[in-house]
Amino acid sequence: MSKKAPVAATEPAILRLEPGTYYWCACGKSKNQPFCDGSHEGSEFTPREFEITEARNVALCQCKQTRNPPFCDGTHIEL
C-alpha cells in the first residue's frame, strides 16, 4: 500500500498559469508549493507532469490527497 504524502496546506493554490509544462509536487515537501523542487528525491513519490495549453486560472491541490491530481477536488475540506 502506498504511503500518503504529508499535507502541505489545507487550501488549494489558485494560480493563473501560462501555456507550458509544469511539475506538481506529490510528496508534500517542496518549498515551492504546489510545484516540485526535487524534495521527493529518495522517496516513493514522483512529481506529476501536466500541460497547460492556454492561459487559465487553476486550483492546484496542496493537501496532496486529491483524487484528481494535480487539481483540487475539495478533499482538503474533509481533513
Buried (B, 14 or more C-beta within 10 A) or exposed (E): EEEEBEEBBEEBBEEEBEEEEBBBBBBBBBEEBBBBBEBBEEEEBEBBEBEBEEEEEBBBBBBBBBEEBBBBBEBBEEE
